[in-house]
Amino acid sequence: MLDTQINYKTWNLGGYEVEADAAAARDMVARILGLRLNFERPREITGQRSEGADQAVADAVKAANALMLGRHNLASSVLSTVHVAKA
């Protein structure tokens, strides 16, 4: 089983017969979070995987996007309250 952590919550991404497929599943989430990738370009998962693995990855991607959107919104609200003086 492949697990990844998003905002202190562990997400199970399913089981993969081929190690490269597990790495590609992790990359789908890591790419959104700005983490180190296993592959430079997105890689299609083609091998056998556990039942529900595709949905597990989709749910983790959704959570990663929500986390990053929240961080963006927080950063935007902080920036909107900061006044920058020009030199």
N, C-alpha and C positions, 0 to 999 in steps of 0.2 A: 504494500500500500504506500502511496505517495502522499505526504502531508506537506502543507505550506502554512505559513502564519501571516495573517493580515490583521493589523491593529490588535495584537495580543490574542487573537483567536486562531486556533488551529483548524485548517480546512483540509479534509481528506479529498484528494484528487483522484482516487481510484487506484486500481491495480493494473499494471501494464506488463505484457509478456516481453516486450522489447524495451531495453533501457533507454534507447534514443527517443521512444515515444513518451516515456515518463518525463524525460528531460524537456521534450517539446511541450508537454502539458504544463510543466512548471513555468516554462518560458512565457506562456500565454498570460500568466498572472504577473510574472516578474517584469515583463515589458511595460505593463501599466504602472507598476510601482517604481520603475526606474532602477531595478536591481540588476546584478550581473546576469548575463544570459549564457545559456549553453550553446546556442546557435545564433549566428549573426542575423539571419533572416527567419521569419516564421516558417515552421516545418509542419507539414501535414502529418497527423497521427494515422497510421495505416494498419498497425498490428492489432492483435487481440487485446482487449481491455475488459475490466470487470464491468458487470452490469451497473449502469448508473454513472459510470466514469465521465461520460460526455456531459451529463447534467451537472455533476459535481464541479467540473472545470468551469462550466458556464456560470454556475452560482458564485464560484470564487472570483471569476472575472468581474461579475456584477458587483461584488463586495469591494474589490480593488478599485473599480471605477468610482463607486460611491465614496470610498475613503479619499481618493485623490480629488474628487469634486469638492468634498468637504474641506480639504486642506486648501484648495484653490479659493473657495469662497471665504474661508477664514483669512487667508493671506490678502485677498482683495479687500475685505472689510477693514483689516488692519492698515493696509496701504491707504485706504480712503480717509483714514483719520490722522494720517501722518502728513504734516506739512513740510515740504522740502524747500529749503532756502537756496536760491541760486547764488553761486559765487561771483 
